[in-house]
Amino acid sequence: MKTAFIASLIALSAAMPAMAKTSDKTIMTIAGEKIPVSEFEYFYHKSNGQQSKSISPEEYAELFSVYKLKVADARAAGVDTTREFKAEFDKYCRELIQPYLRVQAVEDSLVNVAYNHLLTDRVVSHIMLDKGNSPEAQQAARTTLDSIRTAIINGADFKELALKYSIDGSVQYNGGTLGVLPVGRLPYSFEEATYDTPVGGLSGIVETPFGLHLIRVESESKNAGEVKAQHILILTQGKSPEEQALAKAKIDSIYNVVVAGGDFSELAKQYSEDPGSAADGGMLPWFGKGMMVPEFEETSFSLNDGEISKPFSTSYGYHIVKRLEHRDVGPLADMREQIIETMKRDGRYNEAEKAGFELLKKRYNALVFNSEIDGIKAEINRKGALDSLMCATLVASPVTIGEVDKKKITTADIFAGGLPGSSLDPDEASDFIDFSMRKAVEDRLIDAEAARLVATDANFRNLYNEYRDGMMLFEVANREVWGKAAADEEGLKKYFEEHKSQYKWDSPKFKGYVVYTRNDSVGEAFAKYLETEHPSIDTLADVIDSRFDKQIRMERVLAAKGDDKVVDAVVFKSGDASAKGTWKYVTLYQGRVIDSPEEMSDVRGAVISDYQNLLEKQWVERLKGEYPIKVDKKLLKKVQ
């Protein structure tokens, strides 16, 4: 519920138009907090934008003051000082401030580079080696690949070396040639090296998640764009020569039907053996060079729109392709969002934010005291591990290890949350300290920048306050109203008894239990047990589990006519009570028809809602008595 509450608050905030800053005079003072006109206007216009009927500023002022009173009560209760609140608000604050952190010039540069890659098709070959699981193994792989590179530069045959050394499984049939590089679909380090290497040239050693690579750029041409096509496939992969001959005869027969005017889509649905497209009439998504096997790609791009190919073979089988449409690379403005989505997947999108943090480090004079950190790491090396005892010592006797905006960062800041395990070896501890220190610096930078924006940017300030106040309001309302009402059984029962006459039904209801058993014999045995033993409802669950081996299921029901099939048939004599499936025998137990609620549980939902309303009313009355409210009515009348 809380996540949904905050998420809706965020979504509504994002949809709000920027409000003009008409004045920063104080329009209200609530519980000592001064509310500027700009903040009141922000909430007022937002509220009216969500309502079917607008309300006046005076009417909204009453609602707004109650909202702020609750926030003041949350602050007085220390809701915003808990570690849980701070951690959650820090997360939302990071999301809120993210657009302000990005350096637009860096983002634009990255987008432009990516777009220029899209304009050109580059055919590449590569040799890939396993990069190893240790620093020693990786260095050995790099040394080997460097030797291979030197040999190629000195005239050795690339294909022979690829066949000998490359671990890419496709090398056996392509000799290391990958074809056109599909821009945006391989690790960016591979793509970047491809476009940084001149045509005919050989890259340096390139690392990707898959291994270490040498890349040779074979050729370059204008991007051929993308095509949309349908195809029919008859598989030959893994089949005998005789079966392949039958597949060829079948595709030829289908082709004859196609050229005679047969419906391509229906033929694909009927005959194509491509499980991914057959049901959709052989329809394929848009694809460009480098995304399909070479033969399929070459045929598709050689056709005109609307043209159908003759049967041809690939490593999968025999195909017939119908090219439907073609499109060139769009202008940068049209491609920007697609490029940004690609950048988000491969990590480039974070570069603009990293540049923003670098600027903030200068603005707020962020310092990392490496000598102190190195001293801590040296002590961990001496002891052989970072354990919980040393961690506790670093918290109890903190060492200053950095500073942001003249505010210290100490070992208590990075070790207070404990370790990710019982102990860390020196390498693990070093990585943990570096990561924690980097996060501590970023968190302090975000805090400092958020404080600056709250003071200087009205739009940010309103969103920031709304995030914070919304979270505080949720917690305090749960304490004072929602959770309190649901947990107060005695209060609910008392409220029901005092207001029993207001809870009525339009029609009588059956109140009791429906008993389901797996067969008639179990049902009869259970009925006999009930008749002779007269057990209490509280003990029946244990009896069902132990004596009847879970062959019985009981449900409490409160149902009017039309609410439950079994109740309708047995009590109200309407319909069929026969059960289907596992639970075949059905009967009722301890039931009777009542005209109105007898106890709180009969109308629990309605009672909780009404009790919450009472608690809400009492809470607001208390707040109005505890906290002063002052409104500048002249300014309020000027709000439009």
N, C-alpha and C positions, 0 to 999 in steps of 0.2 A: 504493500500500500504506500509506504513511504517513498519508494523509488518512483512509483507512478505519480505521486503527488508532486515531487520535485521535477520529474521529467515534464509534466504538463506545465509547470511554472516556467521551466526553461523554454519550452516550445512557444508558449504565449509571449514570453519576453522577446524571443527572436523575431516574432511576427510583428512586434510593435514598431510603428514608424518613429523616427527620431523627432522628438518634440523640441520646438524652438524654446530657447531659454529666455522666457519673458522677464523673469526677475528672480533674484535669489534672496529676496526679503523673507523673513520668517512669517509663514501663514498660520502656523500652529506651534504650540509648545506642549508636548505630551510626556508626562513623567520625566520632565527635565530635558527631553530631547527636542531640539529645535528643528522643525520641518520646513525646508525652503519651498517656495511656490513651485519651483520646477519639479520637485519630487511629487508634490500633491497633484499637479497637473498630469504628470506621467501616469500615476495610478488611476486618476479620475477618467482620463480619456481611454485608457486601456479597459477599464471596467465598462464604460458605455459602449465600447467597441464590441464587447462580448454579450451585451444584453439586447433583447429584442425591443425593449423600451428604455429610452434614456432617462436618467434621473438628474436632478439639479445638483450643482456643487454643494448646496446646503445639505441635501439629503445624503450625498456621498460622504460629506465631512463626518457625519455620525458613524457610518460604517468604518471609515478610515481610522477614526480615533479609537474605536474598539480594537481594530487590528493592531494598532500601535501599543495599546494598553497591554494586550496579550504578549507582544514581543518584549515589552518592558518587564512583564512578570517572568518571562523566560530568562531574561538577562539577570534579574534579581535572584532567580533560582540557580544561576550558574550553569545553565544549559550550554552556553557557548564556551565554557572553559574546560569541558571534558575532552579527554584525548580522542574519543570516538568522534565527537562533533568536529574537532579541529581537523582530524584526518579526512573526514568526508567533505568538509567545506574547502579544504586545500585542494581536493580533487576537482571540485566544481569550479573553484577559482582558477585553477590551471586551464580548464576548458574555456572559461569565460575570457581569460586574458590572452589566449592563444592567438587570436587574430591580431592583437596589438604587438605580439612578439615578432611576427613575421616581417622580414625585410623584403619589401615588394620588389626591389631591384634584383635581389638574388633569385626570387621566384620567377620573375620575368625572364631573366637570363637562362635559367634552367629550361623553361618552357620553350624559349626560342631555339636552344640547342636541340631539344627533343624534336621540335617541328622540322628543323633542317635535316635531321636524320630521316624523318618520314618522307622527305622529298626525293631521296635517293635510295635505289636498291643496290646493295653491295653483296656480291657472291663471295663467300668465305670458305676457307678450309682450316682445319685445326688439328692439333695433336694434344691429347689430354692424358695427364698422368695423375695417379692417386696422390693426394697431398700428404698422406700419412696421418698417424694419430699422435705423434709426438713432435716436439721441435726438431729432434735429430732426424726423424724420418722425413719431415717436410724440407729440411735443408738438403738432404740427400736427393729428394725429388727435384728440387730447384737446380741443384748442381747438374743432374742428369739432363733436365730440360734445357739448361743453358748450353750444355755440350751439343745437344741436338740442334739448337738454334745456330750455333757456330758452324756446325757441319752443313746446314742448309745454306747459310750465307756463302760458304765456300764451295757450293755447287752440288751437294748431296741431293738425291732425289727425295722430295717431300713425301710423295706417296709411299715409297718404300719404307721410309722412317715411320710414317703414320701406321702402316701395317705392322711394323715390328714393335712399336712402343705404345701406341695409343690404346687406352682402355675404353674408348667410346665403342659400344657394341656395333654401331652402324659402319665402322671403318672397313669391315670385311667386304661390304658391297659398294661403298662410295669412296674408298681410299682417303677418307678424311674430309672430303668436300661436302659441306653442309648445304650448299645452294644459297639462295637469297636469305640474308639474315632477317628474320621476322622482328621488326622494330617493336620494342616494348614487351616482348614475350620471352626474352632470355634475361639472365642476370645482367644488371646494368653495367657492371664492370666489363663484361664480355662485349656488350654493345659499344660502350665508350671506347674500348681499345680498337674495335673494328673501325670506327669512324675517325679515330686519331691516327690510324696507320694509313700511309699513302697506298694507292692502288699498286699492286705488285710487291708491296713491302711486307715485312714480317714484324709482328708486334714483339714487345718484350714479354716477360712471363706475366700471365694474367691469372689471378685467383678468383674462383667463383665457389659457391657452396658445393659444386660437383667435383672440383679438382683444380689442377694447375694446367694452363693452356698456353700453346703458341698459336697465334692466328695469322693466317696469310690472306690478304685481300686479293682475290682473283680478278674481279672486274667491278665496274660501276656503271649504272644507267639510271635514267629517270624512273621514278617510282611508277609502276604500271597501274596503280590504283587497286581497286577491289572488284570482284565479280560476285554475283549471286547466281546460283545454278541449282539444277536438279540432276540427280543421276540414278541409274539403275546398275546394280552390282550383282554379278554372279561370281561367287567365291571360287578360287582355285588353290588358295594357300593350304599346304599340307595334303593336297589330293594327289592321287596317282595320275600318270600320263593319260590313262583311259578316261578317268573322271574329268580331267582338264579338257580333254577333247569334247566330252559331252557338254561341259560348261560353255565352250566356244560355240558349239552348235546351238545351244540354248540362247546365248546372247545375240547370235546372228538372226535367229528366228524372231526374237523380240524386236530387234532393229527393223526387220522387214515390216512388222506390224506398225511400228512407230512411223516409218516413212510412208506407209500406206494411209496415214491419218489417224492412227490409234491415239487414244488419250494417254499422254506421257505419265501424268499423275496416277491414273488408275492402273497402268501397267507397272509402275514402280511399287504401288501398294500390293499388287498381286504377285510380282515376281522378284523384286529386289531383295537381296540377302544382306543388305546393310541394316542392322537392327536399330541404328540411331536415326535413320531417315525414312525407311520404307513406309512406316505408318503415316508419315506426313507427305506422301507422294514423292519421296526422294529429295525433298527440299533440304538444302544445306544453308548454313548461315553465311553471311558475307565473308569472303576470304581474300587475302592478298598473297603476293609471292612469298615463298618460304613457309607457308602454312599447310601445304598439302604435299604428297609425294610428287617428285618431279614430273612424271608422265601425266599425272592428272592435272597438275598446275599448268603445264605447257599446253595441253589440249584446251583447257578451259579459257585461257587467255588468248588463244589463237582464233577462237570462234567470234562471230558477231552476235550481238544481242538477238535472241530468238532462234539462233542456229543450233542444230543438233549434230553432235559428232557421230562418226562411225564408231563401231566397237573398237576399243583399245585395251591393252593390258597394263596392269601395275603389279606390284608384289602381292597385292590383295586378291586380284582376280580380273575379270573383264568388266568394263564399264561402258555405258553410253551416257554422255553428258548433254544436257540442254542448258545453254547459257541464257539467263533471263535478263540481267541488267549489268551495267558497269558504272563505276563512279571513280573519279579522280580524287586525290587528296584535297580536302576542303581548305579554305583559307584559314589562317591562324586563329582568327576570332571564333570560327566554328569548331575548331579542333581543340581549343584550349582546355575545356572541361574534360575531354577524353584523355588528353595528355596528363592533366593533373591527377586523374584517377589512376593512371599507370604509375605516375611518380609516387603516389601514396603506397602502392603495392611494393615498389622496389626500394623505398626509403629515401629517394631523392627529395621528396616533399619536405622532409625534416631539415634540409639544409638551410632553408630560409629562416626557420626557427632557431637553428644553431647560430646563424649570423646575428639574429636578434639578441640571443643571450650574450654573444661577444660584445655587442654594443652596451648591454646592461652592465656587464662586468666593468667596463670603463666608466659608465655613468655613476655607478655606486661603489667604485673602487674596491672590487672584489679581490681579496687576497687569500692565497692558500699558503700556509706556513709548512713548506715541504720538509724543512729540517726536523720539525717536531713529529711530522708523520713518519719520516724515515726512522726517527728514533724509536717510535712505537713498533714499527715493523721489525727493526733490529732486535728489540726485546722479544718479540714473538718468535723470531728465528732462533734466538738463544734458548728460549723455553721449548721450542719445537712445536708449539700450537697456541692458538688463541682459544681459551676455554671460558666458561661462564664466570669463573672466579676473577680472571683478569678483566673480563668485560665489566663486571660489577665494580672493580677497582677504578676503572677508567670513567665510570659514571659517578662514583662517590667522590673521587678526587680528579675532577676534570682538568684536562690540558687544553689550552687554547690552540686550535689548529687552523684557524682561518678567521676572516672578517668580511662582512658585507655592510656597506653603509654605516661603518663605524660600530656595527653590532657584532659581538664575538660569536664564533662557531667553536664549540668545544667537543671533546670526546663524549660528553654526556649527550649531546645532540644526536650523534650517530650511533651510539651504543645503547641508548635507553630502551630501544625496542627489543634488545637481545640479539642473539645470533640465529642464523637460519638452521643451525644444528647444535648438537651438544658441544662440539669443538670444531675448529677449522685448522687445517695444516697451514704452514706459512704462505704458500701460494694462494690458497683459497682466502686466507685472511687478508692478504694484500689486495686481491680483487674486490673483496667485500668492503674494505676501507675506501678504496678508490671510488667504487660505485656509490657508497653512502655519502662520501664527501662531495662528490659531484651533485648528488641529489640535494644535499643540505645547502650547497651554494645556490643551486637553481631555485629551491624553495624560498631562500632569503631574497633572491633577486625578484622573484614573483611577488613576494610580500611588499618589497620596497616599491616596485612599479605599480602594484595595485593601489598602494597608499597614495602615490603621486596621481594616478588616474582618478581616484575617488575625489581628490581635491581639485582637479582641473577639468575633468570631462564629465558633464552632467549625465550623458547617456550611460557611460560605464558605471558611474556612481549609482544610478537608479537600478541597473541590473545587479550590481554587486550587493546593494542593500536588499534587493528582492530575494536573491539567492539566500543570503544569510538569514534574513528575517523569516523567509518561508521555512527554512529548516528548523529555526528556533520555534516557530509557531507550531509546526507539526509535533515536535517533542513535547512542548508544554500542553498542547491541546490533548495529546494522548494521556498525559499524566492527570490532567484536570477533568477530562470529559470522556473521551472514547474508551481508553483502556480502563479507566476508573469505573465507568458504568458497567462494562462487560464483566469485570472481576468482582463487583460488589453484589454478591448473591443476596445477602440480607437486605441491602438497600433496595434491590429490585423487587424482592418479595414484599417488603413494606410498601413500596410505591404502588405495586399492583393492588394490594389490599385496600389502600387508601383511595384508589381510583378505579376499583373493580367495575363500577357501574358504567364506565365509559367504553369498556371493551365488549363489543357485541358482534355477532355473526349474522349474516343474511339468511343462513339456513343451518339446520342442525348438523353436527359432525359426530362421526364414530371415533371413539377414543379407546385404544387398546393395542393389542399386538397381533401381527400376522405371523403365523408359523409355517415355514416351508420345510418339507422333508424330502429325502431322495426317493422314497417309495412309500406305499400305503402301510406296509408292515411296521416301518420305523415310526410313521405317524400315529398308528394305533398304539404302539408301545409307549410313545411319549404321552399320548392322551391318557393312558391308564396310569402312568407315573404321576401326572398332574392331579388326577382324580384321587389317588390314594395318599400321595405325599404332601400335597398342598404346599409346594416350595414357594419361597419369596422370590420376587423378580430379581432381587440382588444376587441370589445364588444360582440362578438358572444358567447363566453363561458358563460357570464352572461345570455344572451338571452336563450341559450339552457337549462340552469338550471331553469330559472324562467318561461318562456313562454311555453316551451315544456317538462317540468317536467323530464328532463334527458332521454327523449326518443330518443335522438340523440347523436351520437358520431362522432367527427371530428378528422382526423389525417392529419398532414402535410406530404407530400411525395415528394421525389426527386428520381425518379426511371427511369432507362433505361429499354428497352424491356427485359423481363425475370426476372425483379426484383420484380414485384408486379402483382398479378393475375388480379386485377380490372383495373389497368393502362394498362396492356397488352390487355384486352378485349375491353375497351372503347376507348383508345387512339391509340394503335398499331394494333387494330382489330385482335387480336390473342387470342384464348381460350375463356373460359366461365366466365362471371362476376357474375353469380348468387351466392348469399351468402347463407350460411347455419347457423343454430343455431339461437341465439337471434336477431342478426342484419341482417334482411332479405332484406332490401331495400338499394341499394348502388348507389351512383352517385358521380360525380366529381364537384368541385367548384373552380372558379378562377384559372384555370389551363392553362398551355401552354407548348409547347415543345421548349426547348432551346438547342442550340448546344454546349454552353460552359458556365462556371459559370458566373453569373451576379453579385453576391455579396459574401461577405466573408462567410456568413452562408451556401452557397452552397457547400463549400469545407472546412468547419470549422476545421475538424480534421487535414487535410493536412496543413492548414495555421498555426494552433497552433504548429504542429511539426516543421515546418520550422522557425516559429518565436522563438521557444525555441532554435533551433540551432543557430539563430542569437544572442540571448541573451547570450547563452553559450559562443560563440566566443568573444563577447564584454567583458564578465566577465573575461575570461581567459586573454585577452589582458590587461585588467586593473590590474589583479593580477600580471602579469609578470612585469608590470611597477612599482608596489608598493613594491613588495617583492623580495629581492635578492636571486639568486640561484647560488650555487657554487658546482661544481662536481669534484671529484678527478678522472680524466680520467684514470690514471694509475691503480687505484684500480678497476675501472669499467671494464677494460680489463681483469682482473684476475677472474671475475665472470664467472663461468661455468654453 
